Amino acid sequence: MKATAELYAYTEIVPPVLEYTEVFSRGTGESSDIVRKEMYTFNDKGERSVTLRPEFTAGVVRAVVSNKLYATEEMPLKLFYCGPAFRYERPQLGRYRQFNQFGVEEIGQDSSRVDAECIIMAMQGLYMLGFQKLSLKINTIGDDATRKAYREALKSYFALHIDEMCDDCHERLQLNPMRILDCKVESDQKIAAGAPKIKDYLSEASEKRFYETLSILNDLGVEYELDDSLVRGLDYYSEVVFEIHAIAQDGTDVGALGGGGHYGGLVKELGGPDLPGVGFAMGLERVYSLMEKDGLLKNLETGIDLYVMPVGENVLNDVFVLTEEVRQLGYSADTPLAALKMGAMFKKAEKRGAKFALILGEDERDKGVAQLKNLKTKEQSEISLEHLADELDSAFHKAFPDEEEEAEGHDESCSCGCGHDGHCSCGDAEKTDEKADDSDADLVKEGCACSDADYDPEEKKEEGMK
């Protein structure tokens, strides 16, 4: 998810876990279930009311206002976050009182394109995790004028049915009747299905903005479902709101993995200028549990590069030092801190998902070598400890050529690292310290042995070479 955010030019922000309670009561909204029932709130030693964050948006906006990022950073601010949040609610499948959220906030630019980008980015992140079928549900809750007229219509409708509804809905009717549409009680949902629809109360400006966003999604081939009952559970939302549901491989809708929408007035409410924003958040435990159910975790790289094995007590210190040298070279490694039988060590290597075993006994130590065994192919070779870096690089390149080439950007037929294609005459034995002239500086790097006779910069430019 972080990699997806970085594709969209977002940078990370890490707000504190503990905030003054008013950040959430003012920002998230007094009528939301989070503020009314789910926050962990207490007084600190200075008798100040503080709260463990139940969600991130209000805290991120508070950080933006406190540090005046709207005045010192380029707008719009594009921020992503990831970390724990806390809500006192009934634990259930994929829902815990301490849970982790990933999300983004884009603050400072009011545009339907910004709203559409946020939606697409949320879906893109889930597709990159391997989800095959997602369902986007989208609605608009309009501007201030729209919501004011709509609340009055809902009050009139629900007043006729409130005696049949749950205690929470009685309270919601007084605080914010739109919250009733988000009630999870089945009998209340049936009553809410007959309530007035917000689309009949949209202002001209809100209607125009909503259909501009839908038009962008249409242009990009993003499928969506209009959901009149979708209002989201936080008071700061306005205009476009959305949820992304996952369809499991057995075809069942497992519910929302994440959601979000546009908000206006939140920055101003927390002491800053009147700036709009848009964002989304998703619960990572819920995402993970569905990935596990659909088998999407199988191909994730979770193992280590090397398991370093001592053969006998007398080389334990040598192996300990060797393991640190391997780590300093950038390879993940582990080793037993006591002498074990070879069978036990190979079992540990397998359990840790090691790609190679690096084996050192007294004979190897005295000769300045070690045994390197590919744990998948079972190939074993003797490598020089003096040239450990080169030996390991060569072994990993041979075992995982695609990963190495992608990481280094090398072409298969060029060994100098300059990125040239098959027409390059560089060879390891031919590397020189001559530097190309200024006109070729962007094509030939220092140390490339290409000669003028067999390297034509203009020809290479035409072929699209870096």
HUTARA-V339741 format. One record per pair of residues at least 24 apart in sequence whose ideal C-beta (glycine too) atoms are under 6 Angstrom apart, sorted by the first residue. I is the first residue (numbers start at 1). J is the second residue. If there is no record, write none. Layout:
# HUTARA-V339741
I	J
I	J
This chain:
# HUTARA-V339741
1	102
1	125
4	124
4	125
4	128
5	80
5	104
8	121
9	78
10	78
10	80
10	104
12	80
13	60
13	79
13	81
15	59
15	60
15	63
17	53
18	50
19	51
19	53
19	59
21	49
21	51
23	58
23	62
24	51
24	58
26	269
27	58
27	266
27	270
28	58
28	234
29	235
31	175
31	176
31	179
31	235
32	233
32	234
32	235
38	87
38	88
38	89
40	86
40	88
52	86
53	85
54	85
54	87
55	85
56	81
56	101
56	103
57	279
60	105
61	266
61	267
61	270
62	270
65	270
65	271
65	272
75	108
76	106
76	107
76	108
76	109
77	107
77	108
78	106
79	105
80	104
94	285
94	286
94	289
99	283
99	285
100	284
101	281
102	282
102	284
103	279
103	280
103	281
104	279
105	277
105	279
106	278
107	275
107	277
108	275
110	276
112	209
112	212
112	213
114	278
115	213
115	240
115	262
115	278
116	213
116	216
116	217
118	278
118	280
119	242
122	244
122	258
122	280
130	296
131	246
133	247
134	244
134	246
135	245
136	224
136	244
137	225
137	227
137	230
137	243
138	224
138	242
139	227
139	230
139	241
140	210
140	239
140	240
141	231
141	241
142	202
142	206
143	203
143	206
145	203
146	201
146	202
146	203
146	206
149	201
150	198
150	201
151	177
153	196
157	195
157	196
161	191
178	231
181	229
181	231
182	231
182	233
197	228
209	239
213	240
232	261
236	263
236	266
237	261
237	263
238	262
238	263
238	264
246	290
249	294
254	290
257	282
257	286
257	287
258	282
302	353
303	353
303	354
304	332
304	334
304	352
304	354
305	331
305	332
305	355
306	331
306	333
306	356
306	358
307	334
307	349
307	354
307	357
308	333
308	335
308	358
309	345
309	357
309	359
310	339
311	361
312	339
313	339
314	362
315	360
315	362
315	365
318	365
319	360
329	389
374	399
416	448
418	445
418	448
419	466
425	450
425	454
